Amino acid sequence: MKNFDDYLNYSQIIKPILKMHIQSILQVGSNVVMDFPGNTRKQRAWLLSIANEIHANHQLIYLNLADEQCLKQLKKRADKEPDRNTFDTKETFDYVSSFFEAPDNTEKLNIIEITS
C-alpha cells in the first residue's frame, strides 16, 4: 500500500472473505480479536454484522484518548516498525480522524471505553 486510498480499496476487496473466515472461527468457539477500523457508524455496523449473523458475543474496545496520546503511540510504533513511517504519519492520522464518529449506545454494541 502506498497511500490511504490503496488501503480503502484493498480492505473493501478482502472484507467478504475476511467476514466468512472470522465467522467460521467464532462458530467453533474460538475468540477473535480484530484490529480493524471502527471509526464510523458504517464500519462498526459491518463489524457488528459479523457477530450478529451467527449470534456470537462481541465487544468493541473504544480508545477515547486525546489526539496527542494517539500520536505518541504512532511515534512509538514508527520507532519499532520504521517501514510504516510513510503511512503512519500525523497527516494520515489527522485525515482518518476527520471522519471519526464516537460510538454510542444506539448502535447496540458492547462498548468497553478506555480513557487513559
C-alpha positions as CSV (number, residue, x, y, z in Angstrom):
1,M,0.0,0.0,0.0
2,K,1.3,3.4,-0.9
3,N,-1.5,5.6,0.3
4,F,-4.8,5.7,2.2
5,D,-6.8,5.1,-1.0
6,D,-4.9,1.9,-1.5
7,Y,-5.9,0.8,2.0
8,L,-9.6,1.6,1.4
9,N,-9.6,-0.3,-1.9
10,Y,-7.8,-3.4,-0.6
11,S,-9.9,-3.5,2.6
12,Q,-13.1,-3.5,0.6
13,I,-11.9,-6.4,-1.6
14,I,-11.0,-8.5,1.4
15,K,-14.0,-7.8,3.6
16,P,-16.3,-10.6,2.4
17,I,-13.6,-13.2,2.6
18,L,-12.5,-12.0,6.0
19,K,-16.1,-12.0,7.3
20,M,-16.7,-15.6,6.3
21,H,-13.3,-16.6,7.9
22,I,-14.0,-14.8,11.1
23,Q,-17.5,-16.3,11.4
24,S,-16.0,-19.8,10.8
25,I,-13.6,-19.3,13.7
26,L,-16.3,-17.9,16.0
27,Q,-18.6,-20.8,15.2
28,V,-16.2,-23.3,16.6
29,G,-16.0,-21.4,19.9
30,S,-12.7,-19.5,19.5
31,N,-12.3,-15.9,20.2
32,V,-11.2,-13.4,17.5
33,V,-9.5,-10.1,18.2
34,M,-9.6,-7.7,15.3
35,D,-7.5,-4.6,14.8
36,F,-9.9,-3.3,12.2
37,P,-11.2,0.2,11.9
38,G,-14.4,1.1,13.6
39,N,-14.1,4.8,13.1
40,T,-17.6,5.3,11.6
41,R,-21.0,4.0,12.3
42,K,-20.9,2.2,8.9
43,Q,-17.6,0.4,9.8
44,R,-19.0,-0.6,13.2
45,A,-22.2,-1.9,11.6
46,W,-20.2,-4.2,9.4
47,L,-18.2,-5.4,12.4
48,L,-21.4,-6.0,14.4
49,S,-22.9,-7.9,11.5
50,I,-20.1,-10.5,11.7
51,A,-21.2,-11.4,15.2
52,N,-25.0,-10.8,14.9
53,E,-25.4,-13.1,11.8
54,I,-24.1,-16.1,13.8
55,H,-25.3,-15.0,17.2
56,A,-21.8,-14.6,18.6
57,N,-20.8,-12.4,21.5
58,H,-18.8,-9.2,20.7
59,Q,-17.1,-6.3,22.4
60,L,-15.9,-3.0,20.9
61,I,-12.9,-1.5,22.7
62,Y,-13.2,2.2,22.3
63,L,-10.0,4.1,22.9
64,N,-11.3,7.5,24.0
65,L,-7.9,9.2,24.1
66,A,-6.6,12.7,23.2
67,D,-5.0,13.1,19.8
68,E,-1.7,13.8,21.5
69,Q,-1.7,10.4,23.2
70,C,-2.5,8.6,19.9
71,L,0.2,10.5,18.1
72,K,2.7,9.4,20.8
73,Q,1.7,5.8,20.2
74,L,2.2,6.3,16.4
75,K,5.7,7.6,17.1
76,K,6.5,4.5,19.3
77,R,5.2,2.2,16.5
78,A,7.3,4.1,14.0
79,D,10.4,3.6,16.1
80,K,9.7,-0.2,16.3
81,E,8.5,-0.6,12.7
82,P,10.2,2.0,10.5
83,D,8.8,0.6,7.3
84,R,5.4,2.0,8.4
85,N,6.7,5.6,8.6
86,T,5.4,6.5,5.1
87,F,1.8,5.5,6.1
88,D,1.7,6.2,9.8
89,T,2.0,10.0,9.7
90,K,0.4,12.8,11.5
91,E,-1.2,13.8,8.2
92,T,-2.8,10.4,7.8
93,F,-3.9,10.4,11.4
94,D,-5.5,13.8,11.0
95,Y,-7.2,12.7,7.8
96,V,-8.6,9.5,9.2
97,S,-9.6,11.2,12.5
98,S,-11.6,13.8,10.5
99,F,-14.1,11.0,9.7
100,F,-14.3,9.7,13.3
101,E,-17.8,9.2,14.8
102,A,-17.7,8.2,18.5
103,P,-19.7,5.1,19.2
104,D,-22.9,5.3,21.3
105,N,-25.5,3.1,22.8
106,T,-27.9,3.4,19.9
107,E,-25.5,1.1,17.8
108,K,-26.2,-1.9,20.1
109,L,-22.5,-2.5,20.7
110,N,-21.0,-3.9,23.9
111,I,-18.6,-1.0,24.4
112,I,-15.6,-1.0,26.7
113,E,-14.3,2.5,26.9
114,I,-10.6,3.2,27.6
115,T,-9.9,6.7,28.7
116,S,-6.2,6.6,29.9
